[in-house]
């Protein structure tokens, strides 16, 4: 399997990112609505904004895909009039890098659930660092900050990790991803066994 991105890989990643940019744009008002209830309940759904990276990587399985997908999705959300403006691009970059670093730690060869969940944690850490930089969470009381961090971690693991993993697994079962993902040596061996 070639590790460099092909034009098809890039185009598929952009299509995935476009779909997620629409979802991200629609997710913003829901996030704001849930925030009204307090206790950082909105953080439980924050992980949706990292999902383009994990879904794209699990489908294409190549270096750079998670970063590209998250950046493109953030740019799409910005172009659709996302409520957080230009900062979306910086968040997309940092969150995509958080996922990309985890996939790189496993040499882009592990597509297991726990790796996807760790990528969600990587994106969460990136988003929290930017939140401190923008001065929006560093003034919280310790208990309040802890609640925010724990809620965001739980939400991102469930949405960006578990949900993304099972979504792509469901797509795999339909055969949709076979058209995108390169054929492996195992596929050729199975074909030879069936023919011979």
C-alpha positions in Angstrom: 0.0 0.0 0.0 1.4 3.4 -1.0 1.7 5.7 2.0 1.7 9.0 0.0 -1.6 10.6 -0.7 -3.0 10.3 -4.2 -5.3 12.8 -5.8 -8.2 10.4 -5.1 -7.2 10.3 -1.4 -7.2 14.1 -1.3 -10.5 14.4 -3.1 -12.2 11.8 -0.9 -10.8 13.5 2.2 -12.2 16.9 1.0 -15.6 15.3 0.3 -15.6 13.8 3.8 -14.5 17.2 5.2 -17.3 19.0 3.3 -19.9 16.7 4.8 -18.5 17.4 8.2 -18.3 21.1 7.7 -22.1 21.1 7.1 -22.6 19.0 10.2 -20.2 21.3 12.2 -22.2 24.4 11.1 -25.5 22.7 12.2 -23.8 21.5 15.4 -22.9 25.1 16.6 -26.5 26.1 17.5 -27.1 22.8 19.3 -23.9 23.3 21.3 -25.0 26.8 22.3 -28.5 25.6 23.2 -27.1 22.8 25.5 -24.7 25.3 27.0 -27.6 27.2 28.5 -28.2 24.3 31.0 -24.8 24.8 32.6 -22.4 22.4 34.3 -20.5 22.1 31.0 -23.1 19.7 29.5 -22.2 21.3 26.1 -18.8 19.7 26.5 -20.3 16.3 26.2 -21.0 17.0 22.5 -17.9 19.0 21.8 -16.2 15.9 20.3 -18.3 16.2 17.1 -15.9 18.9 16.0 -13.0 16.4 15.9 -14.8 13.7 14.0 -13.8 14.5 10.4 -10.2 13.7 11.3 -10.9 10.2 12.7 -13.5 9.2 10.1 -11.3 10.3 7.2 -8.3 8.5 8.6 -10.2 5.3 9.3 -11.4 5.3 5.7 -8.2 6.3 3.9 -5.6 5.1 6.4 -2.7 7.3 5.3 -0.5 9.9 6.9 -1.8 13.5 6.7 -5.4 12.6 6.2 -6.6 13.4 9.7 -5.0 16.9 9.6 -6.2 17.6 6.0 -9.8 16.5 6.9 -10.0 18.6 10.1 -8.5 21.7 8.4 -10.8 21.4 5.4 -13.8 20.8 7.6 -13.0 23.8 9.8 -12.5 25.9 6.6 -15.8 24.7 5.3 -17.6 25.6 8.6 -15.9 29.1 8.4 -17.1 29.6 4.8 -20.6 28.5 5.8 -20.6 31.3 8.4 -19.6 29.3 11.5 -20.3 31.3 14.6 -16.7 31.3 15.9 -15.2 33.0 12.8 -11.6 32.8 11.7 -10.5 31.0 15.0 -12.1 27.9 13.5 -9.1 27.5 11.1 -6.7 27.5 14.0 -8.8 25.1 16.0 -9.0 22.8 12.9 -5.2 22.9 12.6 -4.5 22.1 16.2 -7.3 19.5 16.6 -6.1 17.8 13.4 -2.5 17.7 14.6 -3.7 16.2 17.9 -5.3 13.3 16.0 -2.4 13.0 13.5 0.2 12.7 16.3 -1.6 9.8 17.8 -1.9 8.0 14.5 1.8 8.7 13.8 2.7 7.1 17.2 1.2 3.9 15.9 3.0 4.4 12.5 -0.4 4.8 10.8 -0.8 1.0 11.0 -3.4 0.6 13.8 -7.1 1.2 13.1 -8.3 -0.1 16.4 -10.9 1.4 18.6 -8.5 2.4 21.4 -6.2 4.2 18.9 -9.2 6.2 17.6 -10.2 7.0 21.2 -6.6 8.2 21.8 -6.8 10.4 18.7 -9.9 11.9 20.2 -7.9 12.6 23.4 -5.2 14.2 21.3 -7.7 16.5 19.6 -9.2 17.4 23.0 -5.8 18.4 24.4 -5.2 20.6 21.3 -8.6 22.3 21.8 -8.0 22.9 25.5 -4.5 24.4 24.8 -6.2 26.9 22.4 -8.9 27.6 24.8 -6.3 28.7 27.3 -4.6 30.8 24.6 -7.9 32.5 23.9 -8.3 33.2 27.6 -11.6 31.4 27.9 -10.9 28.7 30.4 -7.8 29.7 32.5 -9.9 31.9 34.8 -12.3 29.0 35.8 -12.2 27.7 39.3 -10.4 24.4 39.7 -13.6 22.4 40.1 -15.2 24.1 37.2 -12.2 23.6 34.9 -12.0 19.9 36.0 -15.6 19.4 35.1 -15.1 21.0 31.7 -12.1 18.9 30.9 -13.6 15.6 32.0 -16.9 16.3 30.1 -15.0 17.2 27.0 -12.8 14.1 27.2 -15.8 11.9 27.8 -17.7 13.4 24.9 -14.8 13.3 22.5 -14.0 9.7 23.3 -17.6 8.7 22.8 -18.2 10.8 19.6 -14.8 11.1 17.9 -13.6 7.8 19.1 -16.3 5.2 19.6 -19.0 6.6 17.3 -16.6 7.4 14.5 -15.0 3.9 14.7 -18.4 2.1 14.5 -19.6 4.4 11.8 -16.6 3.5 9.6 -17.0 -0.2 10.5 -20.6 0.0 9.3 -19.5 1.6 6.1 -16.9 -1.2 5.7 -19.7 -3.8 5.9 -21.6 -2.1 3.1 -18.5 -2.3 0.9 -18.4 1.5 0.3 -14.9 1.8 1.6 -13.5 -0.9 -0.6 -13.8 1.5 -3.5 -11.7 4.0 -1.6 -9.2 2.0 0.4 -6.3 0.4 -1.5 -6.4 -3.3 -2.0 -4.2 -5.2 0.4 -2.1 -8.3 -0.2 -4.7 -10.2 1.9 -7.3 -9.3 -0.7 -5.2 -10.6 -3.5 -4.5 -13.8 -1.5 -8.3 -14.3 -0.9 -8.9 -13.7 -4.6 -6.2 -16.3 -5.6 -7.7 -18.8 -3.1 -11.2 -18.4 -4.6 -9.9 -18.7 -8.2 -7.6 -21.6 -7.6 
